[in-house]
Every structure is written in C-alpha cells, then in structure tokens.
Amino acid sequence: MIYYFTGTGNSLYVARRLAELTGTGIVSIAEIMKGKPMPEAGETAGIVYPIYAWSPPEMVLDFVRKRPIKSGYIFSVCTCGDDTGHAMKRLTKAMGRALDSAFSIAMPNNYIAGFDVDTEDVAEQKLTDAEARIVAIANAVNNKKKGIYDVHEGSMPGLKSALISPLFNAFGASARPFYAEDSCNGCKRCEAVCPMQNICVKDKPQWGSACTCCLACLHHCPVRAIQRGKGTKQKGRYVNPNCRVEYDFTQG
C-alpha cells in the first residue's frame, strides 16, 4: 500500500505511477486523518509526500506518529522543486523506525508564496525526468532493495530543516493571507481540493485555521480568483497535468 499526501497533484501522480508499477494500491493520508479506515499496508508500504519548507507536511508527520505502518518493507518518496533538506530524517524520527529505502524526485515548483512556478520548458523537463526516476524507484521497491538513500538534500540541509521549517509552521502555514477576488464564480473547486477540509464556499471561499499552505486552493482555481497576500497575483499557476486531485472524506 502507498500512503500519499498531495496539494497540486505531483505526489499523487508519483504515488499512482508507483502503485501501477509495483502492483499495489494507494490511499490518501488526508482521508485517513479525517476519519476513513486505514487499509492494511501489506508486505510493502510506501509514503509519498511533498516538501514544505524542507520538511514533510505536518499532517504526514502526524500520520506516521499516530498510525504506525506494519510492513516488512517500508520506503518513502518525497517530491520537491529542488532539494529536501533533512525532511526524510524528520520523517523517520516521527515514525520511530528507519526506512528501508528513501528517494526524492524533482517536480515542477508550485510554492508561489515565496517563488514562482517553473518556466514551461523546465516544468516539462522535470516531468520527463521524473518518469525515469519513478521507474527506477519501482524497480528498487519490487526487488526490496534496502539501504538506499537517494535523496537530494541540498546545501545546509540541517539548518534549513531545523530553522526554516519551524518558522514556516509557526508563521507561514496560515490561511489568513488567502482571499478571493470578485472574479470568483463560487465553483467550490477550492473546497474540494483542500486536504485539510479548511475551506467553506458560500458566496466566496472562507478559510478556517487548519491550513498547511499547500496552495492547492490557489492553483486549482479555474479563474485565478484566489490570491495569497500581495505577491501571487502576477505569478503563474501549476497543477500536475497527468492527474486530478480529488478527495472522498465520507467515513466508512
């Protein structure tokens, strides 16, 4: 079983492709954490997640702390715009056990609260390169190879994860800067793609306090009505072109 967390679809795409290539299933961490039953991991289990401020999303860390995965072989894949910091080490610390193997995959950047999306050429090349990485990772998983740490941590990984990640969670992962412009048509796509169930659309979307700043609401808005502060209006938008993010939060 592959447990995944996603915002704009990069990690969902990786999880689906790995499931196809390894003959297993996938399940949303967000759905499990909102009350859906957690399926048995099986002989092999994977955890796929994006990098937020050089760390796994807080929901992913909460998941592995509260829902121990019982499997003979556990691997993890993180998706990132560039580097990961010590995200995998934070994940294993939260799990309370080592991973059998760990990997990272560079995917198109989507954190426009701090940067901008990649150019179209760069994004296309990342997606092309990612497919080869996915196939190689699936081969390692199918052969249950252990001791692989193929993760691009980047420069000063410990400092980034130890300093920037806590600051991001304390001050950056807030819904307060989000707002919808008058061009909002009330389609509720933002509500549907929020992994935190933090958005309620009446005439316009209203945000609660449980935000992880995945920017899914902003990127999925079909009319670009959603902004975060003053810095996103002129920036690009990105959702993975190979999959559609959907959740089923009904329990049972």
C-alpha positions as CSV (number, residue, x, y, z in Angstrom):
1,M,0.0,0.0,0.0
2,I,1.2,3.5,-0.8
3,Y,0.1,6.3,1.5
4,Y,0.2,9.7,-0.1
5,F,-0.3,13.4,0.7
6,T,-0.8,15.9,-2.1
7,G,-1.7,19.5,-2.9
8,T,-1.3,20.2,-6.5
9,G,-1.0,16.6,-7.7
10,N,2.7,16.0,-8.0
11,S,2.9,13.5,-5.2
12,L,-0.4,11.9,-6.2
13,Y,1.0,11.3,-9.7
14,V,4.1,9.7,-8.3
15,A,2.0,7.5,-5.9
16,R,-0.2,6.4,-8.7
17,R,2.6,5.5,-11.0
18,L,4.5,3.6,-8.3
19,A,1.3,1.7,-7.5
20,E,0.9,0.8,-11.1
21,L,4.5,-0.4,-11.4
22,T,4.6,-2.3,-8.1
23,G,1.1,-3.8,-8.2
24,T,-0.2,-2.2,-5.0
25,G,-2.9,0.3,-4.0
26,I,-2.9,3.9,-2.9
27,V,-4.7,5.8,-0.2
28,S,-4.9,9.4,0.8
29,I,-3.2,10.3,4.2
30,A,-5.6,13.3,4.4
31,E,-8.7,11.0,4.1
32,I,-7.3,8.6,6.8
33,M,-6.6,11.5,9.1
34,K,-10.1,12.8,8.6
35,G,-11.6,9.5,9.7
36,K,-11.5,7.0,6.9
37,P,-10.3,3.5,7.8
38,M,-6.6,2.8,7.3
39,P,-6.1,-0.1,5.0
40,E,-3.5,-2.8,5.8
41,A,-0.1,-1.9,4.5
42,G,0.7,-5.4,3.1
43,E,4.2,-6.7,2.6
44,T,5.4,-3.4,1.1
45,A,4.4,0.1,2.1
46,G,5.4,3.5,0.7
47,I,4.9,7.0,2.0
48,V,4.8,9.7,-0.7
49,Y,4.7,13.4,0.2
50,P,5.8,16.9,-1.0
51,I,8.4,19.0,0.7
52,Y,7.1,22.1,2.6
53,A,9.9,24.3,3.9
54,W,12.4,21.4,3.8
55,S,10.1,19.2,5.9
56,P,7.3,16.8,5.4
57,P,3.8,18.4,5.8
58,E,2.7,18.4,9.4
59,M,-0.2,16.1,8.6
60,V,2.3,13.5,7.2
61,L,4.4,13.6,10.4
62,D,1.2,13.4,12.5
63,F,0.1,10.4,10.4
64,V,3.2,8.3,10.9
65,R,3.2,9.1,14.6
66,K,-0.4,8.1,15.2
67,R,-0.9,5.4,12.6
68,P,2.1,3.0,12.8
69,I,2.7,1.2,9.5
70,K,3.2,-2.5,9.9
71,S,5.0,-3.8,6.9
72,G,8.1,-5.8,6.2
73,Y,9.5,-3.3,3.7
74,I,8.8,0.5,4.0
75,F,10.1,3.1,1.6
76,S,9.4,6.8,1.1
77,V,9.5,9.2,-1.8
78,C,9.3,13.0,-1.4
79,T,8.7,15.4,-4.3
80,C,10.4,18.7,-4.3
81,G,11.0,21.7,-6.5
82,D,14.8,21.4,-5.8
83,D,16.1,20.0,-2.6
84,T,14.7,18.3,0.5
85,G,16.8,19.3,3.5
86,H,16.6,16.8,6.3
87,A,12.9,16.0,5.5
88,M,13.5,12.2,5.4
89,K,15.3,12.3,8.7
90,R,12.4,14.2,10.3
91,L,10.0,11.5,8.8
92,T,12.0,8.6,10.3
93,K,12.2,10.3,13.6
94,A,8.5,10.8,13.7
95,M,8.0,7.1,12.6
96,G,10.3,5.9,15.3
97,R,12.0,3.5,12.9
98,A,14.2,3.6,9.9
99,L,13.1,3.4,6.3
100,D,14.3,0.5,4.2
101,S,15.0,3.0,1.4
102,A,14.3,6.7,0.6
103,F,14.2,8.7,-2.6
104,S,13.4,12.2,-3.8
105,I,12.0,13.3,-7.2
106,A,12.3,16.9,-8.5
107,M,8.9,18.0,-9.8
108,P,7.6,21.4,-11.1
109,N,7.7,24.1,-8.4
110,N,4.4,25.4,-7.1
111,Y,5.3,27.4,-4.0
112,I,4.4,30.8,-5.4
113,A,4.1,32.3,-1.9
114,G,7.9,32.5,-2.0
115,F,9.0,31.9,-5.6
116,D,7.3,31.5,-8.9
117,V,6.3,28.4,-10.9
118,D,9.0,27.0,-13.2
119,T,9.0,28.0,-16.8
120,E,7.0,25.7,-19.1
121,D,10.2,24.2,-20.6
122,V,11.7,23.5,-17.1
123,A,8.4,22.0,-15.8
124,E,8.1,19.7,-18.9
125,Q,11.7,18.5,-18.5
126,K,11.2,17.8,-14.8
127,L,8.1,15.7,-15.6
128,T,10.0,13.8,-18.2
129,D,12.9,13.2,-15.9
130,A,10.5,12.2,-13.1
131,E,9.1,9.3,-15.1
132,A,12.6,7.7,-15.4
133,R,13.1,8.2,-11.7
134,I,9.7,6.6,-10.9
135,V,10.6,3.5,-13.0
136,A,14.0,3.2,-11.2
137,I,12.4,3.6,-7.8
138,A,9.7,1.0,-8.6
139,N,12.5,-1.4,-9.7
140,A,14.2,-1.0,-6.4
141,V,11.0,-1.4,-4.5
142,N,10.0,-4.5,-6.4
143,N,13.3,-6.0,-5.6
144,K,13.0,-4.8,-1.9
145,K,16.4,-3.2,-2.0
146,K,17.4,-1.8,1.3
147,G,19.8,0.9,2.4
148,I,19.2,3.2,-0.5
149,Y,19.2,6.9,0.4
150,D,18.8,8.6,-2.9
151,V,17.7,12.0,-1.6
152,H,18.9,15.4,-2.8
153,E,19.2,17.2,0.5
154,G,20.9,20.3,-1.0
155,S,23.2,22.7,0.8
156,M,22.9,23.2,4.6
157,P,20.1,20.7,4.9
158,G,20.2,20.5,8.7
159,L,20.0,24.3,9.1
160,K,17.1,24.6,6.6
161,S,15.0,21.9,8.2
162,A,15.9,22.8,11.8
163,L,15.4,26.6,11.4
164,I,13.2,27.4,8.5
165,S,10.6,24.6,8.9
166,P,9.6,25.5,12.4
167,L,9.3,29.2,11.4
168,F,7.1,28.2,8.4
169,N,4.8,26.1,10.6
170,A,4.5,28.8,13.2
171,F,4.0,31.8,10.9
172,G,3.9,30.8,7.2
173,A,1.4,28.0,7.2
174,S,-1.5,30.3,7.9
175,A,-4.8,30.8,6.0
176,R,-5.1,34.4,7.0
177,P,-3.4,35.9,3.8
178,F,-5.7,34.0,1.5
179,Y,-8.6,35.8,-0.2
180,A,-10.8,35.5,-3.3
181,E,-11.2,38.3,-5.7
182,D,-14.6,39.4,-7.2
183,S,-13.9,37.1,-10.2
184,C,-14.7,34.1,-8.0
185,N,-17.6,32.2,-9.5
186,G,-18.3,30.0,-6.5
187,C,-17.5,26.8,-8.2
188,K,-16.2,25.2,-4.9
189,R,-13.2,23.6,-6.6
190,C,-11.0,25.1,-3.8
191,E,-13.2,23.5,-1.2
192,A,-13.0,20.1,-2.9
193,V,-9.2,20.0,-3.2
194,C,-8.3,21.2,0.3
195,P,-6.7,18.2,2.1
196,M,-7.3,19.9,5.4
197,Q,-11.1,20.5,4.9
198,N,-10.3,24.1,5.8
199,I,-12.4,25.9,3.1
200,C,-16.1,26.5,3.0
201,V,-17.6,28.2,0.0
202,K,-20.7,30.4,0.4
203,D,-20.7,33.3,-2.0
204,K,-16.9,33.1,-1.8
205,P,-14.5,30.8,-0.1
206,Q,-13.9,31.2,3.6
207,W,-10.8,29.8,5.2
208,G,-10.6,28.2,8.7
209,S,-7.5,27.9,10.9
210,A,-6.3,24.4,9.8
211,C,-4.1,25.4,6.9
212,T,-0.9,23.7,5.8
213,C,-0.2,26.2,3.0
214,C,-0.2,23.6,0.2
215,L,-1.7,26.2,-2.1
216,A,-4.0,23.7,-3.7
217,C,-6.9,26.1,-3.5
218,L,-5.0,28.8,-5.2
219,H,-3.5,26.7,-8.0
220,H,-6.8,24.8,-8.8
221,C,-9.0,27.9,-9.0
222,P,-10.2,27.9,-12.7
223,V,-10.5,31.7,-12.8
224,R,-7.4,32.6,-10.8
225,A,-9.5,34.4,-8.3
226,I,-7.7,33.1,-5.2
227,Q,-4.6,35.0,-4.0
228,R,-2.4,34.9,-1.0
229,G,-1.3,38.3,0.1
230,K,0.1,40.7,-2.4
231,G,2.7,38.5,-4.1
232,T,0.8,35.9,-6.0
233,K,-1.4,37.8,-8.5
234,Q,1.2,38.2,-11.2
235,K,2.7,34.7,-10.7
236,G,2.0,31.5,-12.6
237,R,-0.2,28.6,-11.6
238,Y,0.5,24.9,-11.7
239,V,-1.3,21.6,-11.2
240,N,0.1,18.3,-12.3
241,P,-1.2,17.8,-15.8
242,N,-1.4,14.0,-15.5
243,C,-3.9,13.6,-12.7
244,R,-6.8,15.2,-11.0
245,V,-6.8,15.8,-7.2
246,E,-10.0,14.5,-5.6
247,Y,-10.9,13.5,-2.1
248,D,-13.6,11.4,-0.5
249,F,-13.9,12.4,3.1
250,T,-17.0,10.3,3.8
251,Q,-16.3,7.9,6.5
252,G,-16.9,4.1,6.4
